[in-house]
Amino acid sequence: MSVWKWLSVACALFATAPCWSAPYAPAPVSARIESYVQASMAEGATPGVLWVYQGGVPVYQGYHGVSDRRSGAAFHEDTLFDIGSMTKQFTAAAILRLVEEGVLRLEDPLARFFPEAPEDKAGITIHQLLTHSSGLSDDNGAFDGRDSDPYKSEADFLAPLWASPLTRSPGSNYDYTNAGYSLLAIVIEHATGEGYETALRRLVLEPAGLTQTGYRLMDWSAQNAARGYDDFHADPDRADRGSFYLDRWRTELVSYRLLGNGGLYSTPSDMLRWMAALHAGEVLNPDSLALIYAPLMALDDPYPPSFTHYSYGWVVGVRPSGELWISHSGSNGVFFVSIEYGPRTDTLILHMTNAARGSVGRMGYEIARMMDDPRYEPDPVHGGPVRLVHTFMADHTPEDIDLLPAYLAARSGDPVPPPWVLNRTGLLSIERREVAWGLGLLALNAELHPQNGNLQDSLAHAYEQIGQNERARQHYSQALTLGQSTQDCYWCSNAQAALDRLDQAAASE
């Protein structure tokens, strides 16, 4: 009798517990990724485009969600996404091309290009800007405003930057700064005499064969542009941010606040082509390419999974297998894009989505872990607290409202969402005449945040909308009482006006 047959007989005789098991046979990685993606979509996530390639061969190609929620248009290989801070790798490549041509040196100080630079910044080098070790900071007023603000000229961008204090000695430590990469974009302009995007096309995009990557100098179709969705908004109409900057850039120059550090648009097919051309030596020579993989500046807070250094436009680390690994992500809070790449196995993980809220940005990192460990099964990601609440509402009835904290805790780790989450979803439900849901959400929110008078004001408003004026009066009064203990009672005038209105209505009856 063979050993395996003997074991099967023994197990049948002593069936109280299994005495052997077949060797572990993991499912193909493509099936595991798909299972992970589907579980995440059930939690309100929009995975978008997920591609995994090894040796130029697709391991997984997924398109999940839609590029336009109004029309239901699907994602495809030529869908345009804002790639956010992944713009930095293109700026870094352009700088390295200019170094190869002898136009720049990595040791060049800012004083070479900006004679007006103050003494504390004049010695900052190109290398320090590339590695986020310049001492410049986005958090001290030097990088004022928002990306979506109107056009900011070079002079208007530089003035507060020159006036700002450094946060550390140049070259001493890592401090991620968008302003530093905008400075690099201006260096490119000064060194070439060309606009940043014109120089970028000549130095990087055209050698790589990229035709759908850029700001303003590319032909693009509105049908290919993904609309961005800010799912912090409960109202779907407010969540829809349109094509973000693309329409503005038909007539408006790119602000120097964004130039070179973010805001480039690209497609999955162009990003795949970019990585292939970059690592085939079609853009940079071997010495420059080696700098991209070099651990040049230690990170203060390592990225998952074990990225420990910043090079030139990339974070650098080592996978558990020992393979050198580079990565970068980019997001404007609406779009999210990430790339991970290992040159030894020619492994590429590309993730692009138009709904960045929640934990969606973890997906690329989790897929890398799944590839490293055939037993690893990540928890599904979610699309942010508002999407989680809407998912709960789709699967439950208003009578189940007490189950919501445990539901949120199991998916986000927090049973008590920020006050605005249930406030927005509850008020929207009242507006849509979904009264049971609206009252349930707003009452639970007031219970979870008992010292927040604004939530009492919202609950009172809901009761007033459905004609329960006595309950409305009670909660407006509670809102005013809680407002006495805060210096900024922004809801008090509304609550007092509502009480006066209810009193007048009662008097006229």
PyMOL commands that set and color helices and strands:
alter all, ss='L'
color gray80, all
select helices_A, chain A and resi 3-13+29-41+84-100+110-112+119-122+126-130+154-163+178-192+196-208+222-224+236-239+248-250+268-279+286-293+360-372+385-395+398-412+419-431+435-448+453-465+469-483+492-508
alter helices_A, ss='H'
color red, helices_A
select strands_A, chain A and resi 48-54+57-64+81-82+265-266+297-303+307-310+315-318+324-331+336-342+347-353
alter strands_A, ss='S'
color yellow, strands_A
deselect
rebuild
show_as cartoon
